Structures are given as C-alpha cells and as structure tokens.
C-alpha cells in the first residue's frame, strides 16, 4: 500500500515539474492507471489519455 502511495506521489511530482509536456503526462497517467487497475489494459490506456489531457492543459 505505501509503495503505491509513494509511487503516485513521485509520479505526481514529476508531472508537476514537467507539466508542459503532454507525453510526460501520458506516461505518468499510464503508469498510474496500470497500478490503480492492477495491470488492466483499459486502465492503462485510460490513464494515459487522462494524463495526456492534463499535461496538455497544464502546459497552456
């Protein structure tokens, strides 16, 4: 449980530091989606899409 929380916080920090990059947001979102859904393909792809959108919007 703590590994997952630490991982999410680390990914969030990386996204914050590199928020202007859509690709970084997509990768981070994919990792979070993968971990949150225990490896589900739909969760990974959905997380990547959401992460990409967030990265794009924060970069504006």
TAKAHU-V855477 format. One record per residue. N is the residue number from 0. RES is the residue in one letter. PSI is psi as a letter, one per 40 degrees, with the letter a starting at -180 (none if undefined). OMEGA is omega in radians with two decimals (* if undefined). D_CENTER is the distance of its C-alpha to the mean C-alpha in Angstrom with 1 decimal. Layout:
BEGIN
N&RES&PSI&OMEGA&D_CENTER + N&RES&PSI&OMEGA&D_CENTER
END
This chain:
BEGIN
0&X&d&-3.13&17.7 + 1&X&d&3.09&17.6 + 2&X&d&-3.14&15.7 + 3&X&d&-3.14&12.8 + 4&X&d&3.12&13.1 + 5&X&d&3.12&13.4 + 6&X&d&3.13&10.4 + 7&X&d&3.11&8.2 + 8&X&d&3.13&10.4 + 9&X&d&3.12&10.3 + 10&X&d&3.10&6.6 + 11&X&d&3.11&7.3 + 12&X&d&3.12&10.5 + 13&X&d&3.12&9.4 + 14&X&d&3.14&7.5 + 15&X&d&-3.12&10.7 + 16&X&d&-3.08&12.9 + 17&X&f&-2.99&11.8 + 18&X&d&-3.13&11.0 + 19&X&e&-3.02&13.5 + 20&X&h&3.13&11.9 + 21&X&d&-3.13&10.5 + 22&X&d&3.12&10.0 + 23&X&d&3.09&7.9 + 24&X&d&3.13&5.5 + 25&X&d&3.11&6.0 + 26&X&d&-3.13&5.8 + 27&X&d&3.11&2.8 + 28&X&d&3.09&2.0 + 29&X&d&3.12&5.3 + 30&X&d&3.14&5.6 + 31&X&d&3.11&4.9 + 32&X&d&3.11&6.9 + 33&X&d&-3.13&9.2 + 34&X&d&-3.09&10.0 + 35&X&d&-3.11&10.5 + 36&X&e&3.10&12.8 + 37&X&f&3.02&14.4 + 38&X&e&3.13&13.9 + 39&X&h&3.12&14.6 + 40&X&d&3.14&14.4 + 41&X&d&3.11&14.0 + 42&X&d&3.13&11.1 + 43&X&d&-3.14&9.3 + 44&X&d&3.11&10.5 + 45&X&d&3.10&9.9 + 46&X&d&3.12&6.2 + 47&X&d&3.12&6.4 + 48&X&d&-3.14&9.0 + 49&X&d&3.12&7.7 + 50&X&d&3.10&4.9 + 51&X&d&3.12&8.0 + 52&X&d&-3.14&10.3 + 53&X&d&3.10&9.0 + 54&X&d&3.13&9.1 + 55&X&d&-3.10&12.4 + 56&X&d&3.11&13.8 + 57&X&d&-3.14&13.2 + 58&X&e&-3.09&14.9 + 59&X&none&*&18.0
END
